[in-house]
Amino acid sequence: MVMCSSSLAGAMFMTGGEESTGPKGPTGPSGPDPLTTPTTDHPLAGEHFLVRAAPFNAGDPLPAIIPDPDNENLVTFDQGETKQDSSKMIFEIVSSKPNLYRLKNKGTGKYWSYWNDGLWEWTSTPGSDHEVFFEFMRMDNGEKMYRLSNYRAHAENSLYFGYSFDGKAKANFDPGAIQDGNQLFKVIN
């Protein structure tokens, strides 16, 4: 039996330059990194803040998800108006499906995903469980809100997850159980 409660808060954002219509990924000495360069199928590739879609209190900034330094099975939040660069997630493309990414925290270099029993997992050795699908749900204040899932080839095997409370997650195999704005995520600059 899989327990399905855990916390996730996140946001992704799109940045545009004068000649770009999508987010920019890191570049190296040989040019753009193909894992973090946005494409038609992976518009969120690159560095973004993954935030909880709703603030904890009305009028507060959206909280960005970051690893809890005291417990690697929880998340905590960068709740500042100006977020730390180390709070960004690097969205790495998983080429097998559009909108499928591995999320790596820029500050720690660890990959993030839902694990089990309402807990998250941060690891430096990602596997297929760290491939996170971003499903657009609806617009909110001009920004897209996403439901996240550990994508599986058959939809009935996909585990949908969102933020619950106290750094934990809520997860369910029924996508309808994860659709409240307090459980969804946004991607912001």
HELIX and SHEET records of a PDB file:
HELIX    1   1 ASP A   85  SER A   87  5                                   3    
HELIX    2   2 SER A  128  HIS A  130  5                                   3    
HELIX    3   3 ALA A  155  ASN A  157  5                                   3    
HELIX    4   4 PRO A  175  ALA A  177  5                                   3    
SHEET    1   A 2 THR A  27  GLY A  28  0                                        
SHEET    2   A 2 GLY A  31  PRO A  32 -1                                        
SHEET    1   B 6 LEU A 119  THR A 123  0                                        
SHEET    2   B 6 TYR A 111  ASN A 116 -1                                        
SHEET    3   B 6 LEU A 100  ASN A 105 -1                                        
SHEET    4   B 6 MET A  89  ILE A  93 -1                                        
SHEET    5   B 6 GLY A  46  ARG A  52 -1                                        
SHEET    6   B 6 PHE A 185  ILE A 188 -1                                        
SHEET    1   C 2 ALA A  64  PRO A  67  0                                        
SHEET    2   C 2 VAL A  75  ASP A  78 -1                                        
SHEET    1   D 7 LEU A 119  THR A 123  0                                        
SHEET    2   D 7 TYR A 111  ASN A 116 -1                                        
SHEET    3   D 7 LEU A 100  ASN A 105 -1                                        
SHEET    4   D 7 GLU A 131  ASP A 140 -1                                        
SHEET    5   D 7 GLU A 143  ASN A 150 -1                                        
SHEET    6   D 7 LEU A 159  TYR A 163 -1                                        
SHEET    7   D 7 ALA A 169  ASN A 172 -1                                        
END                                                                             
